[in-house]
Amino acid sequence: MTLTGATVSGNSASVGGGINNHDGTLTLTNSTVSDNSALGAYGGTGGGIYNGGLGGTVMITNSTVSGNSAFYNGGGIYQVFGALTVVNSTISGNSATGICGGCSGGGGIYNAQATAVVRNSTLSGNTSYLGGSIISLYGTTTLKNSILAKGSSGTNCYTYFSNAIVSEGYNLSDDASCFSFLNQLGDLNNYPADLSPNGLQNNGGSTQTIALLATSPALDRVPVGSCTDSSGSLITDQRGVARPQGGACDIGAFELILYPTVLALASSPDSVIAGTAGPVTLAATLTRQDTGGAVSGASITFNVVNDFSLGTAITDANGMATLLFNPASLAVGSHTIKAFFSRQTINNVAFGDSFSPTGELHIVPPPYAAQVQQPIDTDGSSVFNASRGVVPVKFTLNHNGVATCQLPPATISLFRTAGTVVGAITEATYLQSSDSGPNFRIDGCQYIYNLATSSLGTGTYAVSISIGGSVVESGTFGLR
């Protein structure tokens, strides 16, 4: 029997809910076998397809076997004494529901005393008591370029025998159950498959498939020479999409098309005075290379090249990502800024990596420098009684290296840096009342601020002077 472009759905039987191939030859191409069941008391095997007798042959190509169920074994496919070949196909959401002494499971495929070959296929979300994806007993199941993504119950691989599951390389299992079998070049064990959370859907082609996310480790995993047919010609995926779409082929039934993007720095300050707390604004725009349309909802990372990340921001409806950051951590000098967009799937569209051209951000020395004055020692050794009430904070100012009495407005800020302080006490009598608000007073050629201490508690404090939003000096003292 040959089925091409067919749908076998919603049927039930004791054995082979959708199709029972007994000693025959079944060819299934561009077809769907879905939502069938094998629940009979005297069978209950092969919810979608049963391949049995003394040696039936089943060839499945570019097809989907999904949502089928069996009470005992083989929710999707059950075969005994036969030969099964699955190529460029999806086996998803099938289940073997029984939990009993004679039940083994095999939610996706149950292969007993037979040979099975699975190539360039995706097994996802199949469930059973044992072997959610595959059970192979007294026979051999060979896997190549295929994804095993387990369902809510049952492991990906289950067998009693070390040679019952054989790898020809470049397979991915999202659990560790296949570790002893998937041990050839390119195999990945216990790696997330990163399949689309939308599951089976119309992604093009004649049958439903499960898309890969742009972050999947299955992407570009298979060398070109390992995704060819027996004649050496490159194959397509289940939908008919040419392989590869990148530098190498993807594992599984789905070859992801990554759309290129263009990332550009939209705005960046040319220079910032050192110590400026900011915020400073960086912006970048992300557009599709093919249409020029904005890409919204994308995560953009802004970096100081060869150093560290400044942070991430999400693009808006116009494809604009805006980052506000504090430049105070950047050292004086020139810094090369670059935006980066990593592979992402946004609204079911997969986009490839994109780097912006670089921009320069110059951190320039401030024209002002202040010098802390007594009673706070410049070496940070000053310690006062917390009960004293007031600590005078005094600074003088240099402009471009020269002392000046032309003092611009300045503000004070205070940070607690440590807990209880021990050590000698520097004391003098100050009867001034404390100041309020953030602004220093100007007394001749120096700044002065009477800092109230009674509510601070014991600890170490850093007090800073800022001019034009830039910190020009700090002094440290302790309270005990």
C-alpha positions in Angstrom: 0.0 0.0 0.0 1.3 3.5 -0.9 -0.2 6.6 0.7 0.9 10.0 -0.7 -0.6 13.2 0.6 -3.0 11.3 2.7 -4.5 11.7 6.2 -5.4 8.8 8.4 -7.1 10.2 11.4 -9.6 9.4 14.2 -9.7 5.6 13.7 -9.5 2.9 16.4 -8.8 -0.9 16.4 -7.5 -3.5 18.7 -4.1 -3.5 16.9 -3.0 -0.8 14.6 -5.4 2.0 15.3 -4.6 3.9 12.1 -2.9 1.3 9.9 -2.2 -2.4 10.4 0.5 -3.6 8.0 0.7 -7.4 8.3 3.5 -8.9 6.2 3.0 -6.2 3.7 4.8 -3.2 2.3 3.6 0.2 3.4 5.0 3.5 1.9 3.8 6.7 3.5 4.9 10.0 1.9 3.8 13.6 2.7 1.1 12.1 4.8 -0.3 12.4 8.3 -1.3 9.6 10.8 -3.0 11.3 13.7 -5.4 10.8 16.6 -5.9 7.1 16.2 -6.0 4.6 19.0 -5.3 0.9 19.8 -7.1 0.2 23.0 -8.4 -3.3 22.7 -8.1 -5.8 25.5 -6.5 -8.4 23.2 -4.0 -6.0 21.5 -3.6 -2.4 22.4 -0.5 -2.0 20.3 0.4 0.4 17.5 -1.9 3.4 18.1 -0.9 5.0 14.8 0.8 2.2 12.8 1.3 -1.5 13.5 3.9 -3.3 11.5 3.9 -7.0 12.2 3.3 -10.5 11.0 6.4 -12.3 10.0 8.1 -9.3 8.5 6.3 -6.2 7.2 8.1 -3.3 5.7 7.2 0.4 6.4 8.8 3.4 4.7 7.8 6.8 6.1 9.1 10.0 4.4 8.2 13.7 4.9 5.3 12.7 7.1 3.8 13.3 10.6 2.7 10.7 13.1 1.0 12.5 16.0 -1.5 12.3 18.8 -2.0 8.5 18.5 -2.4 6.3 21.6 -2.0 2.6 22.5 -2.9 1.0 25.8 0.1 -1.4 25.9 3.0 -0.6 23.5 3.8 1.7 20.6 1.7 4.8 20.9 2.9 6.1 17.5 4.4 3.1 15.8 4.7 -0.6 16.9 6.7 -3.1 14.9 7.8 -6.7 15.4 9.6 -9.0 13.0 9.8 -6.2 10.4 11.7 -3.3 9.0 10.9 0.4 9.6 12.5 3.4 8.0 11.6 7.0 9.1 13.1 9.8 7.1 12.5 13.6 7.4 9.5 13.0 9.6 7.9 14.1 12.9 6.6 11.7 15.5 5.0 13.8 18.2 2.6 13.7 21.1 1.9 10.0 20.9 1.3 7.9 24.1 1.4 4.4 25.4 -0.9 4.7 28.4 -0.8 1.3 30.2 1.1 0.7 33.5 1.2 -3.1 34.0 3.4 -6.1 34.2 3.3 -6.7 30.4 3.5 -3.0 29.4 6.7 -1.6 28.3 5.6 1.6 26.6 7.3 3.2 23.7 5.3 6.3 23.3 6.9 7.2 20.0 8.3 4.0 18.5 8.3 0.4 19.9 10.7 -1.8 18.0 10.9 -5.5 18.9 12.9 -8.2 17.1 13.1 -6.0 14.1 15.2 -3.3 12.5 14.3 0.4 12.5 16.2 3.3 11.0 15.4 6.9 11.9 17.1 9.7 10.0 16.7 13.5 9.9 13.6 13.2 12.1 12.1 14.7 15.2 10.5 12.7 18.0 9.0 15.1 20.5 6.6 15.0 23.4 5.8 11.3 23.2 5.0 9.7 26.6 4.8 6.2 28.1 5.6 4.3 31.3 9.0 3.4 29.8 10.8 4.7 26.8 8.8 7.8 26.0 10.5 8.3 22.7 11.9 4.9 21.7 11.9 1.3 23.0 14.2 -1.1 21.2 14.1 -4.8 22.3 15.8 -7.8 20.7 16.4 -5.8 17.5 18.3 -2.7 16.4 17.2 0.9 16.1 19.6 3.1 14.2 19.5 6.9 14.6 21.1 9.6 12.5 20.7 13.4 12.5 17.6 13.1 14.7 16.1 14.9 17.7 14.7 13.1 20.8 12.8 15.5 23.0 11.0 13.6 25.8 7.5 14.2 27.0 6.0 14.4 30.5 6.7 10.7 31.2 9.2 8.1 30.0 12.8 8.6 29.0 14.0 9.1 25.4 15.8 5.8 25.1 14.9 2.4 26.8 16.3 -1.0 26.1 17.8 -4.0 27.9 20.7 -4.4 25.4 23.8 -2.3 24.7 23.6 -2.7 21.0 19.8 -2.3 20.5 20.1 1.5 19.8 22.9 2.5 17.4 24.0 6.0 16.4 25.3 7.1 13.1 26.1 10.5 14.5 24.7 14.0 14.9 21.7 13.1 17.1 20.4 15.2 20.0 18.7 13.9 23.2 17.3 16.3 25.7 17.9 13.8 28.6 20.7 11.5 29.6 19.0 8.2 28.9 20.6 7.8 25.5 24.1 8.5 26.7 25.4 4.9 26.2 24.0 4.8 22.6 24.4 8.3 21.2 28.2 8.3 21.4 29.3 9.0 17.9 30.6 12.1 16.2 28.3 15.1 16.7 25.9 13.4 19.2 24.5 15.6 22.0 23.2 14.2 25.2 21.2 16.0 27.9 21.0 19.2 25.7 17.8 21.2 25.5 16.3 20.8 22.0 14.8 24.3 22.0 11.8 23.3 19.9 9.1 25.9 19.4 6.6 26.0 22.2 3.9 26.3 19.6 4.4 22.6 18.9 3.0 21.1 15.7 1.8 23.7 13.3 1.7 24.7 9.6 5.3 25.8 8.9 4.9 25.2 5.2 4.9 21.9 3.3 2.2 19.4 3.1 2.4 18.2 6.8 2.7 19.9 10.1 6.1 20.2 11.7 7.7 21.5 14.9 10.0 24.5 14.3 13.4 24.9 15.9 14.0 28.1 17.9 17.0 30.2 16.8 18.7 29.2 20.1 18.6 25.5 19.5 21.9 23.6 19.6 20.5 21.5 16.7 21.2 24.4 14.4 24.1 24.0 11.9 25.2 20.9 13.8 25.4 18.4 10.8 28.2 18.9 8.3 27.1 19.2 4.7 28.6 15.8 3.8 26.4 14.1 6.4 23.0 15.5 5.2 23.0 13.9 1.7 21.1 10.9 0.3 22.6 7.7 -0.9 23.6 9.3 -4.2 25.4 12.1 -2.4 22.8 14.8 -3.2 21.8 17.2 -0.6 18.4 16.5 0.9 15.6 18.7 1.9 13.7 18.9 5.2 10.2 17.6 5.9 8.7 20.7 4.3 10.8 20.5 1.2 13.1 23.4 2.4 16.6 22.9 1.0 19.4 21.9 3.3 21.6 23.6 4.5 20.2 27.1 5.2 23.5 28.1 6.9 27.0 26.7 6.9 25.7 23.3 7.9 22.5 21.3 8.2 20.2 21.3 11.3 19.4 18.1 13.3 15.9 16.9 13.0 13.0 17.1 10.5 13.0 20.9 10.3 15.7 23.1 8.7 15.5 26.6 10.2 15.6 29.6 7.9 17.4 32.5 9.8 16.4 35.9 8.4 19.3 38.4 8.4 18.9 41.7 10.2 20.6 45.1 10.2 21.7 46.6 13.6 22.8 50.2 13.7 23.8 52.5 16.6 21.2 55.2 16.5 22.6 57.5 19.2 25.6 57.6 21.4 27.2 60.5 23.3 30.6 61.6 22.0 32.1 62.5 25.3 31.2 62.3 29.0 33.0 63.9 32.0 34.6 61.3 34.2 32.6 60.6 37.4 29.3 61.6 35.8 26.5 59.5 37.3 24.3 59.8 34.2 22.2 58.4 33.0 23.7 58.3 29.6 21.6 57.1 26.6 22.7 54.6 24.0 20.2 53.6 21.3 20.3 51.1 18.4 17.8 50.1 15.7 17.1 46.6 14.4 15.5 46.0 11.0 15.0 43.1 8.6 17.5 43.0 5.8 15.0 41.7 3.3 12.1 44.1 3.9 13.6 46.9 5.9 10.8 46.5 8.5 11.4 47.1 12.2 12.0 44.1 14.5 10.2 44.7 17.8 10.6 42.7 21.0 14.3 41.9 20.3 16.9 41.9 23.1 19.9 44.1 22.2 23.1 44.0 24.2 25.4 47.0 24.3 29.1 46.3 25.0 32.3 48.1 25.6 34.3 46.1 23.0 36.8 43.6 24.4 35.7 44.6 27.9 32.2 44.2 29.4 28.5 44.6 28.8 26.8 47.9 29.6 23.4 46.2 29.6 20.5 45.1 27.5 17.3 46.7 26.2 14.3 45.5 24.2 13.4 47.0 20.8 10.1 48.9 20.6 7.5 49.0 17.7 10.0 51.0 15.7 12.8 48.6 16.2 14.6 51.0 18.7 16.3 49.7 21.8 17.3 52.4 24.3 19.7 51.8 27.2 20.2 54.2 30.1 23.4 53.5 31.9 25.7 55.0 34.5 29.1 55.9 32.9 30.8 56.5 36.3 32.4 53.1 36.1 34.2 53.8 32.8 37.8 55.0 33.2 39.1 58.1 31.6 39.9 57.5 27.9 38.2 56.3 24.7 35.9 53.4 24.7 34.6 51.5 21.7 30.9 50.9 21.9 29.0 48.2 19.9 25.5 46.7 19.9 24.9 43.0 19.5 21.8 41.0 18.6 22.1 37.3 19.2 20.0 34.6 17.4 16.4 34.9 18.5 13.0 33.7 17.6 10.4 36.6 17.7 6.8 36.1 16.9 7.6 32.8 15.2 10.3 34.4 13.0 13.9 33.3 13.5 16.6 36.0 13.1 20.4 35.5 12.8 23.2 37.3 14.7 23.8 40.9 13.9 26.5 43.4 15.0 26.3 47.1 14.8 29.1 49.3 13.5 31.2 50.7 16.4 30.9 54.1 18.1 33.4 55.9 20.3 32.6 57.2 23.8 35.3 59.4 25.3 35.5 59.8 29.1 37.3 63.1 29.7 38.8 64.2 33.0 36.7 66.7 34.9 38.0 70.3 34.9 37.5 70.4 38.7 39.3 68.5 41.5 38.5 69.0 45.2 40.6 68.5 48.3 39.1 67.3 51.5 40.0 69.5 54.5 40.2 68.9 58.3 38.6 67.7 60.5 38.2 64.8 57.9 41.7 63.4 57.3 42.7 62.7 53.6 43.8 59.2 54.5 40.4 58.2 55.8 41.5 57.7 59.4 39.1 60.1 61.0 36.8 58.6 63.5 34.1 60.5 65.5 31.7 59.8 68.3 28.3 59.1 66.8 26.8 61.3 69.6 28.7 64.4 68.7 25.8 65.6 66.5 27.7 67.3 63.6 30.8 66.6 61.5 32.0 69.5 59.3 32.6 68.5 55.7 35.0 70.9 54.1 36.5 71.0 50.6 38.7 73.4 48.5 38.7 73.4 44.7 41.2 73.3 41.8 40.2 74.2 38.3 42.4 72.7 35.6 45.0 72.1 38.3 45.0 75.6 39.8 43.4 76.5 43.1 40.4 78.7 42.7 38.0 80.7 44.8 35.4 80.8 42.0 33.3 78.0 43.4 30.3 76.7 41.3 27.3 75.2 43.1 28.1 71.8 44.5 26.0 69.0 46.1 26.8 66.5 48.9 26.0 62.8 49.0 26.6 60.2 51.7 27.1 56.5 51.5 27.5 53.9 54.3 30.4 51.6 53.3 30.9 49.4 56.4 29.7 48.4 59.8 31.0 49.1 63.3 34.3 51.1 63.4 37.1 50.7 65.9 40.1 52.9 66.4 41.3 56.2 67.8 38.8 59.1 68.0 39.6 62.5 66.5 37.6 65.0 68.4 37.1 68.8 68.6 34.3 71.0 69.8 31.9 72.1 67.1 28.8 74.0 68.1 27.4 74.7 64.7 23.9 73.6 63.9 23.6 71.0 61.1 22.7 71.9 57.6 19.8 70.5 55.6 19.3 69.8 51.9 21.9 68.5 49.4 23.8 71.8 48.7 27.2 72.9 50.1 27.6 76.4 51.6 30.5 78.5 50.3 32.7 80.0 53.0 35.3 82.2 51.3 37.4 79.8 49.2 36.0 76.5 50.6 32.9 74.5 50.6 31.4 73.6 54.0 28.5 71.4 55.1 27.7 70.6 58.7 26.6 67.0 58.4 24.2 65.7 61.1 25.4 62.4 62.5 23.1 61.6 65.4 20.8 59.4 63.2 23.5 57.7 61.2 24.7 55.0 63.6 28.1 53.5 63.9 29.9 52.6 60.7 32.1 53.9 58.0 30.8 56.6 55.6 31.9 58.1 52.3 30.9 61.7 51.7 31.2 63.1 48.2 31.1 66.4 46.5 29.6 66.7 43.0 29.8 69.5 40.5 27.6 69.4 37.4 26.6 65.8 38.2 30.2 64.6 38.4 31.9 63.5 41.6 35.1 65.4 42.0 36.2 64.2 45.4 35.2 62.0 48.3 36.2 61.8 52.0 35.9 58.9 54.4 35.2 59.0 58.1 34.0 56.6 60.8 31.4 56.9 63.6 31.7 54.9 66.8 
